[in-house]
């Protein structure tokens, strides 16, 4: 075949590839254009005067799944603010559950301190730090207000053989590490069990990571846990589903639930009330803190909130400024006095997930190596030898670890850091072939590196109202 014929044949083979690359590049650029348009529309809706606060929706991070006490309280405030037009903008509830509220609190901590991301979280912010789950605590946020006041209920399944707190604590002493206590490990519910254990030497529960109020109710009702702690509001909501209260954390019996004995009258000095604290990221302007504190005060005075709090047997209390800070300091002191170390926590889900992931990764790599060795036996180059694959795999893993570490600990914009990561990761796994100037390989790759992080950033920010690092 002549060189001219060969050239025409090669040109014909290249056309589909060139057409595919053209379509791919057009799709990327159209996606970016759409993202820019979405951001522009979002900004135009939020108002044009930057001196007015707020001039766009405010995201409220609830570090639990929907259905629990914190979620219900946040949505109650959201409803009151909207019905009475107290803010002029929308409050957007964002449930970010998991890891005892630390995933949501971590996201709130890293959000921009511009007054448009805040968080509702009770003492879990304190207990997570005290138990060593996270290195940060209240000092990493700006407190806005403390709202509501509700007692804690110790409850079992309605057909449980335990009818009192004394009975179940004696059982925990007689059969240590046998009774399962559903909890958010390192959160206030976990501390409730630890406080009770401390007052009856020799008693030990077996703690299991469960989640928010709805998940804990499912665990108790389904027989996966023997006992758990709930806010009074949660107990009222779940009682008909099959819960039996055996103690309340009040100084005296609450006349609204007079049949529930206090922990104190059963010989356990457990007196506590949950409050919902509202937080901004550290460095938020004081004027914005005061504006949201005013909003919360106004919401707590509305009929909507007062009726719902009365239904959930919670007090319509609000503290701001110095009284709030004193309340916070008192709770920090009490929580830090409790030893949260417990050898009876089951299971260590994170460790098992990590081990399973590493095992799967190792299996994939070994399988790939065997297939490559079989296919290329006798024709291997430095690029295709197994040690070459190991080297590239190790470099790719290192690049990923550095990327995740940088997102967590360095104030680098997500878009530019992700562009750099995608370029380095792609270069690592592709090897020298990426450097060969053939066709449109490098230009298309450059489009991906530049545009994909921008599209992701725009969609998350304008559609889901999620602030990326």
LOMAR-543257 format. One record per residue (C-alpha): residue number from 1; residue in one letter; x, y, z. Coordinates in pm, whole numbers. Layout:
BEGIN
> seq; type; x; y; z
> NUM; A; X; Y; Z
...
***
This chain:
BEGIN
> seq; type; x; y; z
> 1; X; 0; 0; 0
> 2; X; 134; 341; -97
> 3; X; 219; 602; 164
> 4; X; -61; 823; 23
> 5; X; -319; 546; 71
> 6; X; -190; 480; 420
> 7; X; -223; 849; 502
> 8; X; -584; 859; 375
> 9; X; -669; 546; 575
> 10; X; -515; 690; 892
> 11; X; -705; 1016; 833
> 12; X; -1030; 823; 803
> 13; X; -963; 637; 1125
> 14; X; -883; 960; 1307
> 15; X; -1208; 1138; 1206
> 16; X; -1440; 958; 1454
> 17; X; -1194; 1024; 1730
> 18; X; -1170; 1392; 1641
> 19; X; -1550; 1423; 1619
> 20; X; -1588; 1256; 1961
> 21; X; -1329; 1488; 2114
> 22; X; -1503; 1791; 1963
> 23; X; -1839; 1688; 2108
> 24; X; -1677; 1618; 2444
> 25; X; -1511; 1958; 2455
> 26; X; -1832; 2135; 2354
> 27; X; -2020; 1954; 2632
> 28; X; -1763; 2064; 2887
> 29; X; -1777; 2427; 2782
> 30; X; -2158; 2426; 2766
> 31; X; -2164; 2281; 3116
> 32; X; -1940; 2560; 3240
> 33; X; -2154; 2823; 3067
> 34; X; -2467; 2677; 3228
> 35; X; -2301; 2686; 3568
> 36; X; -2205; 3052; 3521
> 37; X; -2563; 3133; 3424
> 38; X; -2698; 2955; 3735
> 39; X; -2465; 3152; 3960
> 40; X; -2566; 3477; 3790
> 41; X; -2938; 3402; 3835
> 42; X; -2879; 3304; 4197
> 43; X; -2692; 3626; 4266
> 44; X; -2955; 3841; 4092
> 45; X; -3228; 3685; 4305
> 46; X; -3034; 3753; 4622
> 47; X; -3025; 4126; 4567
> 48; X; -2759; 4362; 4446
> 49; X; -2683; 4569; 4757
> 50; X; -2381; 4413; 4933
> 51; X; -2430; 4639; 5236
> 52; X; -2762; 4475; 5323
> 53; X; -2745; 4159; 5534
> 54; X; -2865; 3909; 5446
> 55; X; -2902; 3953; 5071
> 56; X; -2916; 3582; 4985
> 57; X; -3033; 3257; 5152
> 58; X; -2857; 3145; 5470
> 59; X; -2764; 2778; 5502
> 60; X; -2833; 2615; 5839
> 61; X; -2629; 2299; 5884
> 62; X; -2800; 2034; 6098
> 63; X; -2532; 1771; 6174
> 64; X; -2791; 1494; 6198
> 65; X; -3027; 1313; 5963
> 66; X; -3384; 1435; 5933
> 67; X; -3633; 1339; 6202
> 68; X; -3439; 1411; 6521
> 69; X; -3479; 1686; 6779
> 70; X; -3221; 1923; 6627
> 71; X; -3372; 1886; 6280
> 72; X; -3723; 1950; 6414
> 73; X; -3606; 2258; 6604
> 74; X; -3424; 2403; 6303
> 75; X; -3727; 2354; 6077
> 76; X; -3950; 2512; 6339
> 77; X; -3732; 2826; 6333
> 78; X; -3722; 2813; 5952
> 79; X; -4103; 2800; 5939
> 80; X; -4147; 3084; 6191
> 81; X; -3901; 3309; 6006
> 82; X; -4070; 3247; 5671
> 83; X; -4430; 3280; 5795
> 84; X; -4360; 3610; 5971
> 85; X; -4107; 3743; 5716
> 86; X; -3853; 3807; 5991
> 87; X; -3540; 3778; 5778
> 88; X; -3622; 3878; 5422
> 89; X; -3432; 3574; 5297
> 90; X; -3475; 3199; 5309
> 91; X; -3320; 2973; 5572
> 92; X; -3202; 2660; 5389
> 93; X; -3181; 2350; 5610
> 94; X; -2897; 2117; 5519
> 95; X; -2880; 1780; 5698
> 96; X; -2520; 1659; 5719
> 97; X; -2538; 1356; 5947
> 98; X; -2273; 1108; 6047
> 99; X; -1988; 1040; 6291
> 100; X; -2167; 1182; 6595
> 101; X; -2231; 1521; 6432
> 102; X; -1862; 1574; 6351
> 103; X; -1903; 1564; 5971
> 104; X; -2155; 1847; 5982
> 105; X; -1962; 2049; 6240
> 106; X; -1644; 2006; 6036
> 107; X; -1818; 2143; 5729
> 108; X; -1954; 2439; 5924
> 109; X; -1611; 2511; 6072
> 110; X; -1452; 2532; 5727
> 111; X; -1729; 2746; 5574
> 112; X; -1665; 3108; 5484
> 113; X; -1715; 3343; 5778
> 114; X; -1948; 3562; 5573
> 115; X; -2268; 3509; 5772
> 116; X; -2430; 3279; 5516
> 117; X; -2351; 2943; 5678
> 118; X; -2441; 2863; 6037
> 119; X; -2501; 2552; 6242
> 120; X; -2740; 2432; 6510
> 121; X; -2573; 2188; 6749
> 122; X; -2614; 2118; 7118
> 123; X; -2342; 1993; 7355
> 124; X; -2222; 1743; 7093
> 125; X; -1973; 2010; 6987
> 126; X; -1828; 2000; 7339
> 127; X; -1848; 1626; 7395
> 128; X; -1685; 1542; 7061
> 129; X; -1381; 1749; 7158
> 130; X; -1375; 1618; 7516
> 131; X; -1384; 1256; 7398
> 132; X; -1104; 1315; 7146
> 133; X; -1316; 1259; 6834
> 134; X; -1217; 1596; 6690
> 135; X; -946; 1849; 6782
> 136; X; -1180; 2148; 6775
> 137; X; -1466; 2268; 6991
> 138; X; -1661; 2585; 7076
> 139; X; -1345; 2795; 7049
> 140; X; -1346; 2730; 6672
> 141; X; -1689; 2895; 6628
> 142; X; -1875; 3213; 6711
> 143; X; -2174; 3134; 6939
> 144; X; -2495; 3312; 6840
> 145; X; -2759; 3200; 7087
> 146; X; -2882; 2917; 7309
> 147; X; -3247; 2830; 7250
> 148; X; -3503; 2597; 7403
> 149; X; -3463; 2380; 7708
> 150; X; -3573; 2019; 7715
> 151; X; -3511; 1735; 7956
> 152; X; -3357; 1397; 7872
> 153; X; -3555; 1076; 7893
> 154; X; -3401; 734; 7955
> 155; X; -3623; 490; 7766
> 156; X; -3656; 123; 7676
> 157; X; -3888; -73; 7449
> 158; X; -4247; -85; 7573
> 159; X; -4227; -461; 7638
> 160; X; -3886; -444; 7808
> 161; X; -3852; -633; 8140
> 162; X; -3699; -319; 8292
> 163; X; -3955; -83; 8446
> 164; X; -3720; 156; 8626
> 165; X; -3377; 311; 8598
> 166; X; -3271; 126; 8913
> 167; X; -3354; -210; 8755
> 168; X; -3162; -153; 8435
> 169; X; -2859; -11; 8618
> 170; X; -2849; -313; 8850
> 171; X; -2866; -535; 8542
> 172; X; -2575; -340; 8390
> 173; X; -2380; -413; 8708
> 174; X; -2473; -780; 8730
> 175; X; -2406; -838; 8359
> 176; X; -2145; -576; 8260
> 177; X; -2099; -507; 7889
> 178; X; -2411; -707; 7801
> 179; X; -2686; -444; 7782
> 180; X; -2664; -243; 7459
> 181; X; -2694; 135; 7487
> 182; X; -2775; 307; 7153
> 183; X; -2585; 634; 7127
> 184; X; -2407; 887; 6914
> 185; X; -2059; 808; 7041
> 186; X; -1897; 1112; 7195
> 187; X; -2228; 1300; 7192
> 188; X; -2454; 1401; 7486
> 189; X; -2655; 1076; 7470
> 190; X; -2332; 880; 7514
> 191; X; -2241; 1101; 7811
> 192; X; -2579; 1034; 7972
> 193; X; -2488; 665; 7991
> 194; X; -2138; 740; 8119
> 195; X; -2275; 965; 8395
> 196; X; -2513; 693; 8508
> 197; X; -2235; 432; 8506
> 198; X; -2015; 653; 8722
> 199; X; -2283; 665; 8990
> 200; X; -2309; 287; 9023
> 201; X; -1956; 141; 9035
> 202; X; -1925; -180; 8841
> 203; X; -2204; -104; 8596
> 204; X; -2111; -97; 8229
> 205; X; -2318; -65; 7913
> 206; X; -2211; -179; 7570
> 207; X; -2229; 132; 7353
> 208; X; -2309; 108; 6986
> 209; X; -2283; 389; 6733
> 210; X; -2639; 447; 6614
> 211; X; -2707; 809; 6518
> 212; X; -2975; 1069; 6580
> 213; X; -3302; 1032; 6767
> 214; X; -3485; 858; 6484
> 215; X; -3207; 601; 6444
> 216; X; -3188; 539; 6819
> 217; X; -3563; 482; 6833
> 218; X; -3537; 229; 6549
> 219; X; -3256; 49; 6734
> 220; X; -3453; 23; 7058
> 221; X; -3781; -64; 6888
> 222; X; -3616; -324; 6667
> 223; X; -3447; -495; 6959
> 224; X; -3094; -401; 6850
> 225; X; -3047; -196; 7168
> 226; X; -3180; -238; 7521
> 227; X; -3187; 128; 7622
> 228; X; -3111; 477; 7499
> 229; X; -3158; 844; 7587
> 230; X; -3391; 1083; 7406
> 231; X; -3489; 1444; 7438
> 232; X; -3833; 1490; 7587
> 233; X; -3955; 1609; 7247
> 234; X; -3822; 1297; 7078
> 235; X; -3985; 1078; 7340
> 236; X; -4322; 1247; 7287
> 237; X; -4288; 1192; 6912
> 238; X; -4185; 825; 6937
> 239; X; -4382; 713; 7245
> 240; X; -4675; 576; 7047
> 241; X; -4432; 372; 6836
> 242; X; -4330; 160; 7133
> 243; X; -4114; 345; 7386
> 244; X; -4134; 322; 7765
> 245; X; -3977; 598; 7974
> 246; X; -3802; 489; 8296
> 247; X; -3645; 820; 8408
> 248; X; -3633; 1193; 8336
> 249; X; -3329; 1416; 8399
> 250; X; -3515; 1678; 8604
> 251; X; -3492; 1790; 8965
> 252; X; -3863; 1719; 9013
> 253; X; -4125; 1536; 8814
> 254; X; -4260; 1730; 8521
> 255; X; -4638; 1775; 8573
> 256; X; -4689; 1733; 8197
> 257; X; -4543; 1379; 8218
> 258; X; -4602; 1318; 8586
> 259; X; -4589; 939; 8548
> 260; X; -4216; 946; 8461
> 261; X; -4001; 933; 8777
> 262; X; -3686; 1143; 8798
> 263; X; -3344; 980; 8798
> 264; X; -3273; 1153; 9128
> 265; X; -3565; 991; 9311
> 266; X; -3429; 655; 9194
> 267; X; -3091; 724; 9348
> 268; X; -2902; 871; 9050
> 269; X; -2792; 1233; 9046
> 270; X; -2862; 1290; 8679
> 271; X; -3010; 1636; 8626
> 272; X; -2963; 1786; 8282
> 273; X; -3146; 1979; 8010
> 274; X; -3054; 1998; 7643
> 275; X; -3027; 2337; 7477
> 276; X; -2982; 2411; 7108
> 277; X; -2678; 2629; 7044
> 278; X; -2643; 2820; 6718
> 279; X; -2297; 2879; 6573
> 280; X; -2121; 3080; 6302
> 281; X; -1771; 3000; 6170
> 282; X; -1491; 3169; 6360
> 283; X; -1432; 3526; 6247
> 284; X; -1790; 3612; 6151
> 285; X; -1867; 3981; 6192
> 286; X; -2035; 4074; 6522
> 287; X; -2307; 4271; 6343
> 288; X; -2414; 3955; 6159
> 289; X; -2407; 3756; 6483
> 290; X; -2632; 4017; 6644
> 291; X; -2870; 4012; 6346
> 292; X; -2922; 3635; 6364
> 293; X; -2948; 3648; 6743
> 294; X; -3228; 3902; 6697
> 295; X; -3395; 3673; 6443
> 296; X; -3385; 3379; 6683
> 297; X; -3528; 3591; 6965
> 298; X; -3813; 3706; 6743
> 299; X; -3881; 3349; 6624
> 300; X; -3895; 3218; 6981
> 301; X; -4171; 3471; 7057
> 302; X; -4396; 3368; 6767
> 303; X; -4710; 3161; 6822
> 304; X; -4580; 2899; 6578
> 305; X; -4273; 2826; 6790
> 306; X; -4445; 2850; 7127
> 307; X; -4717; 2605; 7024
> 308; X; -4468; 2356; 6886
> 309; X; -4245; 2384; 7192
> 310; X; -4545; 2329; 7417
> 311; X; -4633; 2019; 7215
> 312; X; -4277; 1890; 7253
> 313; X; -4272; 1986; 7624
> 314; X; -3979; 2220; 7578
> 315; X; -3932; 2561; 7738
> 316; X; -3923; 2869; 7505
> 317; X; -3595; 2990; 7654
> 318; X; -3334; 3196; 7469
> 319; X; -2999; 3329; 7586
> 320; X; -2766; 3559; 7395
> 321; X; -2460; 3764; 7476
> 322; X; -2299; 3720; 7818
> 323; X; -2572; 3495; 7970
> 324; X; -2528; 3256; 7676
> 325; X; -2150; 3250; 7722
> 326; X; -2186; 3175; 8095
> 327; X; -2428; 2891; 8014
> 328; X; -2181; 2754; 7760
> 329; X; -1889; 2775; 8003
> 330; X; -2089; 2588; 8270
> 331; X; -2173; 2306; 8030
> 332; X; -1813; 2279; 7910
> 333; X; -1696; 2246; 8271
> 334; X; -1948; 1972; 8353
> 335; X; -1876; 1770; 8039
> 336; X; -1499; 1786; 8082
> 337; X; -1537; 1643; 8431
> 338; X; -1670; 1316; 8283
> 339; X; -1426; 1051; 8161
> 340; X; -1555; 958; 7816
> 341; X; -1305; 675; 7765
> 342; X; -1496; 352; 7729
> 343; X; -1352; 18; 7618
> 344; X; -1700; -116; 7553
> 345; X; -1781; 67; 7232
> 346; X; -1905; -151; 6945
> 347; X; -1833; -166; 6662
> 348; X; -1535; 27; 6526
> 349; X; -1707; 83; 6193
> 350; X; -1447; 323; 6053
> 351; X; -1162; 75; 6101
> 352; X; -1348; -211; 5933
> 353; X; -1452; 6; 5639
> 354; X; -1091; 120; 5596
> 355; X; -959; -237; 5607
> 356; X; -1222; -356; 5360
> 357; X; -1138; -68; 5124
> 358; X; -765; -140; 5139
> 359; X; -825; -510; 5082
> 360; X; -1043; -435; 4779
> 361; X; -781; -196; 4640
> 362; X; -505; -454; 4686
> 363; X; -716; -719; 4513
> 364; X; -784; -490; 4216
> 365; X; -416; -401; 4179
> 366; X; -301; -764; 4199
> 367; X; -565; -874; 3948
> 368; X; -460; -598; 3710
> 369; X; -96; -699; 3741
> 370; X; -170; -1064; 3665
> 371; X; -373; -974; 3356
> 372; X; -107; -736; 3229
> 373; X; 171; -985; 3289
> 374; X; -16; -1256; 3097
> 375; X; -100; -1026; 2805
> 376; X; 243; -866; 2766
> 377; X; 475; -1153; 2856
> 378; X; 796; -1113; 2662
> 379; X; 711; -761; 2535
> 380; X; 724; -558; 2857
> 381; X; 892; -221; 2867
> 382; X; 988; -8; 3163
> 383; X; 646; 151; 3133
> 384; X; 447; -174; 3149
> 385; X; 647; -383; 3397
> 386; X; 470; -463; 3725
> 387; X; 709; -245; 3920
> 388; X; 608; 42; 3690
> 389; X; 244; -9; 3782
> 390; X; 330; -23; 4152
> 391; X; 522; 300; 4121
> 392; X; 234; 479; 3946
> 393; X; -22; 339; 4190
> 394; X; 187; 457; 4485
> 395; X; 229; 803; 4334
> 396; X; -144; 828; 4262
> 397; X; -224; 733; 4622
> 398; X; 28; 987; 4751
> 399; X; -121; 1262; 4533
> 400; X; -471; 1179; 4663
> 401; X; -359; 1183; 5028
> 402; X; -191; 1521; 4981
> 403; X; -506; 1656; 4813
> 404; X; -736; 1543; 5096
> 405; X; -491; 1672; 5358
> 406; X; -470; 2010; 5185
> 407; X; -851; 2039; 5168
> 408; X; -874; 1973; 5540
> 409; X; -591; 2187; 5676
> 410; X; -499; 2460; 5426
> 411; X; -711; 2759; 5323
> 412; X; -678; 2687; 4950
> 413; X; -974; 2743; 4719
> 414; X; -1138; 2412; 4617
> 415; X; -1138; 2501; 4246
> 416; X; -766; 2563; 4201
> 417; X; -657; 2286; 4434
> 418; X; -881; 2036; 4252
> 419; X; -748; 2147; 3913
> 420; X; -394; 2080; 4034
> 421; X; -497; 1745; 4181
> 422; X; -672; 1630; 3862
> 423; X; -372; 1727; 3649
> 424; X; -121; 1550; 3876
> 425; X; -342; 1243; 3923
> 426; X; -409; 1207; 3550
> 427; X; -41; 1255; 3468
> 428; X; 53; 991; 3726
> 429; X; -182; 715; 3614
> 430; X; -134; 784; 3241
> 431; X; 243; 768; 3252
> 432; X; 455; 900; 2965
> 433; X; 178; 843; 2709
> 434; X; 10; 1164; 2819
> 435; X; 315; 1364; 2723
> 436; X; 307; 1246; 2363
> 437; X; 171; 1520; 2143
> 438; X; -71; 1307; 1947
> 439; X; -399; 1449; 1818
> 440; X; -598; 1647; 2073
> 441; X; -510; 1439; 2377
> 442; X; -347; 1710; 2585
> 443; X; -596; 1989; 2488
> 444; X; -897; 1772; 2586
> 445; X; -726; 1670; 2906
> 446; X; -663; 2036; 2983
> 447; X; -1033; 2111; 2930
> 448; X; -1127; 1844; 3181
> 449; X; -877; 1969; 3439
> 450; X; -995; 2329; 3412
> 451; X; -1368; 2296; 3364
> 452; X; -1484; 2003; 3577
> 453; X; -1385; 2161; 3914
> 454; X; -1555; 2485; 3808
> 455; X; -1877; 2304; 3712
> 456; X; -1882; 2104; 4036
> 457; X; -1818; 2414; 4244
> 458; X; -2091; 2613; 4070
> 459; X; -2353; 2339; 4094
> 460; X; -2292; 2269; 4461
> 461; X; -2294; 2639; 4549
> 462; X; -2591; 2760; 4344
> 463; X; -2815; 2451; 4334
> 464; X; -2750; 2273; 4665
> 465; X; -2628; 2575; 4863
> 466; X; -2329; 2372; 4983
> 467; X; -2013; 2568; 5047
> 468; X; -1709; 2374; 4926
> 469; X; -1371; 2445; 5088
***
